[in-house]
């Protein structure tokens, strides 16, 4: 354990394992077999959560990204969201021999995330869709008893200890209600890697729900519509190109042009708001969409990484348009989407706590 830690965190490990005076010290060096052995050691000696942190530090401190292009390295690493982000950033550099191994790593992480997040997301959004389609003459099994009793308390008969319901309130059926539209607009700049992974998984889950028409758009200075690949989030992820600049205005212009039923549409912009395009035009587009009836949600991050770095001026400008920007964890995302679909206040976390 000491040796594995010293190889990564030794004082001189950041220079490839050499001291200034020329004598060798601890370090992983550039040897692929040596790194493979080290990866095997840390998986033997440490729990999975610690292994993921050490791998991330090794990539950052020792510049090991290039080694992830080797199939044998990909087979040795512990797969997690951060590793997926690194692989996606290397996608264009990856040799054909490593691509299948990389896809296998990404698919493993995606399947684990889907298993963890899909059921809760579908349950929350199905309930929201049902509640947003309330009817006044429901079938018995569709009656919302809590709301019906509250609406008829004035008709309480003490002698019978009961309420006479003059007016029934019920849920409509999602399959029969007006179909909702969700547009996920995702910033694919390098700092948003974890958010891109989670958003792609959620996009696939939303696309699997018949009552929601889902569109997924990724952007940097260009805009790419990946909606036709939503049945496989791995294809979505390999369709992204992490890095580059940011033109939020252009991305929102594209999304705005695809909205046909504003009152039934939720647009989710996932971005740190560091805009390289036309700021005033971006804000005008948000204002126009909200004025037309679109529910607009801005997520500064969709990840478990804590408080993100973001453009505070742009976040304040969006808040002034009644489109508050906040960071969101994957666990909170279903509740945020349910609130947006029902057009009720969003469960915004305390930004002071996030900072």
N, C-alpha and C positions, 0 to 999 in steps of 0.2 A: 504493500500500500504506500509506504514512504517513497519507494522508487518511482511508482507510477505518478504520485503527486509531484515529486521533485522534477520529473521529466517535463511536466507542464508548467509548474509554478516556481521552479528554481529561479534564482535572481537573474541569471544570464540566459534563461531558456528562450527569450524572445529573439536572440541572434543566431538561432540554429544550433545552440549547444556549445558555443565557444566563448571562452573568456577573452577579455581585451588583451591579455598578455599572450594569448596563443594556446594556452593549455585547455584541454577539453573539460567540459563540465556536463551536468545533466542536460538533457534536451532530446527531442524526438528526431531532430535532424531531418534530412530530406529523403531518407530511405523508406521506400514503400513497405518492404518486409518489416522494418522496425516499427513503423506506425501500425501495421496490422497486428503485430504482437502486443503493442501498447493498448490498442483497442480491445483486444481479447483480455488483457490483464484487468483493465478497469471494469469490464463487464463481469469478471470473476469476483473482484474485491468490493465493488460498490453497488448499491441499489440503482434501479433504472433511472430514478429521478436525478440522482447525482451524476450518473453516466452522461445524461443529456446535457447537463451544465458543463461538464468537463469537455465533452466533444465541442460544444459551442465555443468555449474558451480556447480550445486548441486551434480551431479554425481561425479565430480572431487574432490570437497572440502569436501563432506560429506560421500563419499563412498557408494552411493546409488545404485550401479550397481546390487547388489543382489536383490533389490526390483523390478527391471525390470523383474525378473523371475516370478512375480506374475501377473496373467491375469488382475486383477483390476487396477494395476498400468499402464499396457500397454494401457488400455482403457482411462486412464486419461491424458496421456502425449500428447504433441504437436509433431507430427511426422516431422522429418527432416533428412537430410543426416547424420548428426553426431549421431543422435539417432540410425539410421540404423547400422552405424559402431559399436556402442556399443552393439547392439543386436547380431550382427554377431560374435563379439568377445566372447559373452556369449552362443553362439549356442550350444556348446557341453555340457554345464552345465544346459541347460534349461529343466525343467520338461515337460512332455508331455502335461500337462494341460495348459501350457503357450505358447506352440509352435504355435498353431493356431492363438492366439492373436498376437504373434510376426510376423507371416507371413502376417497377415492383415495389421499391421503397415508398414511393409516393402513394401507390394504391393501398399499401398496408396502412399508412397513416390515415388516408381518406376513409377507408372502411371502418377503422376504429372510431373516427370522429362521427361518421354517420350513425353508427350503432349507439353512440353516446347521446347524440343530439336530435336524431330524427323523430323518435316517438314523442318527446316532449314538445317539439316544434309543431308537429301535426296536431297534437291534442290542443295546444293553446290556440292555434289558428283556426282549427275547426270550430271550437267553441266561439271564437270571435266572429267567424262568418255566420254562424247560426244566430248569435245575438244581434248581429247587424241586420238581420232579415226578419225582425219580429213581425207577427201578424196579429190582427185583432179577432180573428175567428179561427183559432187553432184547433187541431184535433186534440183529443184528450191526452195522448202521449206526448204532445208537443207543448203543453201548457207550462209557462214559466210561473210556478206557484208562488215564489217569493214576491215577484212584482205584481202578480194578480192579487194577492192578499193585501199588499200595501195600497194598491189602487182602490180596494173595496172596503177598507177599514170602517168607513162611515156607515156601512151596511151591516155592522155587527149586531146580532140579536142576542142580548144577555140571557134571555130565558132558554134559548137553545144552545148558548155558548158556541155560536158559529157565525161565520161571515157568509152573507149571500152575495155571490159574485155576479154583479150586473154586467161587468165588463171583463172578459178574459184576455190575458196577454200571453202570447206564445212565441216560440221560436219558429222561424221559417226553416225550411230545409236548405242546406247549403247548395245541394245539387240543383235546386229549383230557383235559388236566388240569383240576383244579378252577379255575374262573374266579376271578381276583382282583378285588377291589374297591378303587378308589382314590378318596378324597374330598379334593378341593382346596378348602380353606376360606380365602378371601383377604380380608384387611383392605383396604378401599378408601378408607381415609383419605388425605388429600392427600399425606402423606409417602411413601406406598407406590406412587406412580404407576408407576415403572419395573418394580417387582415385579408389578403387575397386568398389565402388557403381556406380560412373559415368562411368567407363570403361565397366561395365556389361550392363548398359543401352545402351551405344553407340554400344556395340557388338551386342545387339539384333537388333538395328536399322540397322546396316550394314548387318546383316544376312538376313534381310527382303528384301534386294535389290538383284534382280536376277543377276545383272552384277558384283556382288562382291561375291567371295567365302571367307567366314570369318571363321577364327579359333580363339578360345579363350583358352589361357593356363594360369593357375595360378600356382604360385610356392612359396615355402619357401625353405626348404632344400630338399623337394620332389617336383615333377612336376605332375600336374593334368590337363588333357585335358577335358574341359567342353563344347566343341563344340556342342555335341549332345543335350545340354540343352539350346542352345541359343534362342530357340523360346519362352522361359520364363525367363527373367532376374532374377526373384525372385528365381527360382530353381538354377540359376547360383550363386547367392549370398549365398544361403544356402549350396551350394557345396564348398564354400571357408572356410578356417579355419584361421582367422586372428591371427597373432602372430608367434612365432618361429623364426628360423634363416633365412638366405638368401643364396641361391646358384644360382647366375645369370648364371654362366657358364653352369651348368647342364640344366637350363631352355632353354638357347639359343641353346645348343646342340640338345635338343628335337625339338625345332622349326626348326632348320637348317635341321634336318633329314626329315621334312615334306614338305619342299619346293621342288616343281617339276618344276616350271617355274620362275626362279629367276628374269628375266627381267620384269615380270608382277607381282611381289610380293612386298608388303610393310610390313615390320616388325616394329611394334610399341612396344618398351620396356618401360613399365611404372614402374619406380623404383627410389628410392633415391640413388641407386648405392653403398650402404654399403655392399660390397661383402664379403661373408664368404667362398666362393669357391676359385677357382684358378684364380687369377686376370689376369695373362698373357694369359691363355687359353681363358678367356672371350674376351679379346681384339683381340686375333687372330681370334676368330670366327666372331666377328663383321667385321674385315678387310676382311675375306674370303667371307662373305655374300655380302659385298659391291663390292668386286672385281668380283663377279659372276653376278652383275647387280641388286641386291636387293636394294630397297630404305629403308634405316634404319633410324628410328626416335626414339629418346630417350626423354621421358617426365619424369622429376623429380617429377612431381605431376600433377594430372588431377583434379583440385578442385578450389574452390573460396577462399581458406584459406590463400592466399598470398605466400610469399617466403618460400619455404620448407628448411628444413635441408637436406643436401646431401653431398656425398663424392666429394669434389672439385677436388681431384687428379684424380679420375676416370673420372669425367666429362671433365677435361682438356685432358685426354688421348683419350677420344672418339672424342672430337673436333679436335684433331690432325689427326684423321682418317676421317675427314670430316663428322662426325656424331655428330653434336652439341647437347648437352643436355640442356633442358630448361623446366621451369614450364609452364603449359598451363591451362587456364581456360576452363570450358565447352563451353563457347561462342566462343572461338577461335578454338576449336578442329576441327569443320567442315572445316575451312579454311586451317588448317595444313594438314588434310587428302586430301583435294582437291589438294593442291600443291604437296604433295607426289605422288598422282596418276598421275599427269601431269608431274612429274619429273622436276619441277621448284623450285627455291629457297623457302625455308620454311619461313613463316611469323613469325620469331623468335622475341619474345618480348625483350625489353631492360632489361638484367639481373641486371644492376645497379639500375633500377627503382624497380625491384622486391625485391632487397635487401633493 
